Structure formats: structure tokens, C-alpha cells
Amino acid sequence: MRGGALTWIVGGAVAVLLVVAIADGVRSRADASGSSPSATQALHGLIVTGDAGCQTEAFRLPSMAAETAPRAPDCNGLVWSRDGSLVARCTDGVTAVRSSEGVEFPNVIGCAPAWRADGTLSVVVDGNIVIARRHGRPSIFFSRPQLTEALRAGGVEDADEWRLRLVTWFGLASFVTILQKPGDSAAAVFAQGGLETFLPHVGAHVEDLRASPNGNFAFARVDPQREYVMVSRGGDPIGLPAVRGAQALAWSPDERYVAISTDSETVVALTGSTDIVTTLPFGAHALDWLT
């Protein structure tokens, strides 16, 4: 829901997300194989992959012709701005920023780097979202007291116990976060400083939070094997193939398709479906789907 109406998915969230993960049969590398030429012909764009060492390859769909990637995908902690001009990485509580040409910018205290569409960098430090632009000093955008106040106003129990861990931006003032408190994690969407959606019990260990082209989001749960879960901005589950051992996820630019990579292969499905359309003969630890 939007426009200030809060979507709060309570106790049944675990069951709902598990249905997404296992509905219509859990897929493994062994049973997520097989494709048809006609299915591949429907795919378009440039698939960019990165291996465990961030070595990059790119393949033009549907021909699968090799091309030079315009930039590497996010890989091993490197997070690229949306236009590919800047890259950030956090090490030991400090985020370093440089341009694609290698020009270095002042370090920013904080971790969990993320980029807004306007090229502004955000990090999380001491429970606050801090933003940094190319010029000027970093400033607090969303404070820890604001988080507590927004959660409390939304009726969330133990509002003062939740802490920001990951952030991904929908717009200049709207974002999705992964929150943590002892023994629990939650996903929450905020807009204009207020709580829009709260989804508790999303998994003991959550990573790789991503916003989709059409304003939905996904994250990887690592319990016990890494799998991706996709959710609408309003908190409703969106079907994905439950690929065990998933390493990376990317949507086509129009979000019609979603690609999920393991070490050995990349499966493609219609977004919202658990059925695999085709399997591409390469794995990846990082993935982008460009025009």
C-alpha cells in the first residue's frame, strides 16, 4: 500500500515467505536445467556476470554473443552507482569511493553503502542513514530516533530495539531496509520519513537487498542454503524459482524476467512465476541485466 497507509504483515510472514520459497517444487542445480531455443529468443538485453574473483563477462541476448561489459556488476563488496560512474566499498567501518576512472573521493565513515538515483551515496553508521554527495560534508538523512519513532507510530512492538543494517533506495526519499534486533530480522519500507510496510521474521541471516526496476525488492536468505525471496513494496510475496545455492539475482530492465545464478548456471523465469523459462550455461557470483 502507498500514500501513507501502512502494510504490516505479522506472525504469518514466515509461512508466507516459505510458500514463496518452496511452492511448486524447490529447485536445485540438478533440476533447474533444460531450456528451449524459443524461450531464449524472447530474452533481450546484456547479461553481465562476475565470478568469485570479480572477473567480468557479458553476453548479448538472445544470441549469447560475447561483448565487452560497460562496467562490472556489484561484486565482493563493490557497489556501483546507477550510472556506473562511481563505486563504493566498505572496509573496517569506512567506505571508500572512487570514480570509474580511478579518481578517489574522501572516505565516508559507515558501512552498507547504497546509491540513490541522483548519485548520492548512503551509508549506515551508529544506526543512522548518512548521505554523502560529491561536494560538502556527509549528513544524517534518517536518524536512529526517527527510526524508533516511525516504527512506534506504525504499531511495531519493541520499536526501540530495531537497528538498520541494509538500505536500498526506491527514490530520493523512499527506501527499503533490513532491520535487526536480537533473534529477528525484518524488512521495512519508509517514505517521507514514515513507515509504509513492515515485514517481520524474514530470516535469521539476510543479505544482498535489492530494489527492482518497478519498485519491488528482493533479498537473499541464508538459512540453511542461500535463496532469494521477492516481495512487493506493499509486502506481498512475489513468486520466484527457489534456487538453492543462489549467488546472484538480476531483473530484466522491464522486470518481465528475473535471472538467478548459482556457481554453475543461471536460470531465467518470468517474474512472479516459479517456473523456469530457460537455463543459461554459465554461473555467476555477481549479475546485472542491462539494455
N, C-alpha and C positions, 0 to 999 in steps of 0.2 A: 504494500500500500504506500501511497505517496501523499504529499500535501499535508504533512504533519500527523497523519493517522499512524499510530504505532502498531506494527505487527509484532506480536510476542508469542513465539512458539515455545510452549512449556514442556513438561515431562515427556511427551511423546516424541520429542525431537530425535532421540537416539533411534527409536524404532523407525521413524520416517526416513532418516538418513541411511539406515541399514537396508531398508527396502530399495532405496536408490542403488546401493552397492551390490545387492545380490539378486534383484528382480530379473527374471528371465534368464537366470543362469550366470554364475560367476565365471568370468573369462580368465584364462591363464595364457601364457605364451603358447602353450601347446594347442589350445582350442580356439585361439584368436587368429587362425590362419585362413588363407583362401581369399581370392578376390576374382573379380571378373573384369575384362577389358572395358565393358560398357560402363561399369561403375567408376573406374578410374577416369574415363573420358569426361565424366561430369565434373571433375575437380579442376580448379584453376587457381593460379597464383604461384608463389615461390615458397617452397618449404625450405627453411634454413635450420640446419642441425648443428649441434655441438656435442663432441664426445666428452669423456671424463676429463680430458686434458684441455677442453675448450677448443680443440681443432674443429674448424668450421667447414661444412659442405652445404651446397644449395642445389635444389632440383626444381626445375620448372614443370608444373603440372599442366596438362596431363601427360606430356611426352616423356617426363623424367629426365630430360636433358640437363646435364650439369651446367651450372652458371656460377659466376663469382658473387658471393654474398655481399650485399651493401654494408653489412656490419654483422658482428657476432650476436647471437641471442644472449639473453641473460644467462650467465654461467659461472659456477664456482664463486658466487657472491658478487659478481659484477652485475650491476643493474643499469641498463641504458635508458636515457631519456627517450621519449616517444619519437622524436625526430632523428635520433641516432647521433646527435652532436655532442652529448655529454655522457659520461659513465661514472658511477659511484661504487665504492666498495668500503665496507666497514671492517676494521681490524682493531681489536683491543679497545673497543668503545669509541673509536674515532673514525669518521667517514671521510675518505679521500675522494676528491673529484678532479677529473681531467677531461679535456676535450678529446674528440676523436683524432685530432692532430697531435695529441700528446701534451697540450698546454695544461699545466697544473693550476688549480684554484686553491684558495685557503681551505684547510681541513675544517670539518664541522663536527663538534662533539655530539655523539649519539650514534645509534645503530638503526637497523631495519630501514635502510634508505629506500625511498619511493619517489617517483616523479609525477608531478601534475602535468597536464597538457600544455601549460604555459611555460614549461621549462623550470619551474620552481622545484627544488629538492626538499623533501621532508625526511626527518629522522625522529626516532623516539629516544628521549633522554629523561630519566627520572620520572617516568610516567606521563610526560608531556609530548605532544607533537610539536616539533620545532621546524620551521621552514627557513630555507636559505635561498636567496636569489644570487645572481651573478655579482650584483653590487649591493653593498650595505651589510649590516650585521644580521645574523640569524635572530629570529624572534619566535616567541611561543604563539602557535596558532590555536591549539586546543589543549588546555591545561588539565592536569590531574584532578583538581577540584571541579572543573567543568564536566569532566567525565562522570565523576561521582554524582553531581547534581543532575545531569541528563539521565543517568540510569535510575536514580531515585524518582525523578519525575515520571519516568516510564513504568514505575512499579516493579523494578528489578530488586529482588532480595539481595541483601549483603552488598549494596551498591558500592560501599567504600572499600570492598576487598578486591574488586576487579582492577587489573592493570593492563595497559596497552602493550601488545607485543609486536603485531604486524599491522601495516596500513597499506591500502591500495586505494587510489583515487578514482572516483567517477567523474567529478567535475572540480571546479575551483574551491567549492565549499561543501562538497559531499564526498563521503569516503566510506569504505568498509574496513573493519578492523577484526583482528583476532584478539580477544581478551583472555586473560588467565587469572585464576585465583587458585589457592591450594586445592588440588584434586579435581579441577574442572577447567574447561575451555569453552568459549562462546564466540560466535560471530555476531557482529553488531554493525548496523548501517546508521550513519549520522548525516544529517543535512542541516545546514544553517545552525549548527551547534546543538540541535535536538536529536533525540533518539528516534529513529524511524522503524528499525527492525531489530529484534533481539532473538537470537537462536542459541540456546544453551546446549551443553553436553555434545559438542561437535567432535570430540575425540581427545584422548589423553595427550597425544602429540600431533600437532598440526603445523604444517609448513607450506611454503610456496603459494601464498594467497595471490589470486589473480582476478582482475576485473575483465569482463568480456567486452567485445565491441558494442553490444547492445545494452550494456548496463546491468548484466548479471555478474555472478562471481563464482569462483571455484577455489578449492584448496585441497592439499594432499593430506590424508590421514595416514599415520604410520602406526597401525595397531591391528594385527602384527605386521602385515605387509603393506607397502605403500600403495594407496589407491586414491584416485581423485573423486571428489564429490562436487557437484554443481548445484547452485541454489539461485533462485531469482532474488532480485533486490528486495522483494516483499517477503522472502523467507520460504518460498515454496520449492520443494525439490525438483530438479530438472534431470531427466534420465541421461545417464552416460553408460557406456560399457564399463563394467567393473574389471579393469585390467590389473591383475596382481603384479607387483613389482614395477609399477609405473614410475618412470623417471621424469617425464616432462609432458606438458599439455599445451596446445595452442588451438585457437579457433581460426577458421577462415575469416577473411576480412568482413564478410557479411554475417558471420556467426551461423551460417547454414550448416556447416560441418565442424566437427571437432576432431583433432588428431591427438592420440595419446601414445607415447613412446615407452618401450622397455629397453633393456640393453640390446636386444636383438631385432626388434621390429617396431613398426609404427602402424597402429590401427586407426582407421578413419570411420566415423559414424555420423549420421545425421544428428545434430544437436537435439537433445530431448528424447533420443531413442537409445535403447540398449543394444540394438542390432548393429553389427559391424558391416559397413558397406564394402570396404576393401582393406587389404593389408599391404603396406609398403615395405620393401625388402631391406630396411635399414632401421637400426635402433638409434637412440639419442639420449643424452643426459640433459640437453637443452634444446628448445624448439621454438621457432617462430613461423608464422604463416603470413606472408606479405603479399601484396598485389603484384 
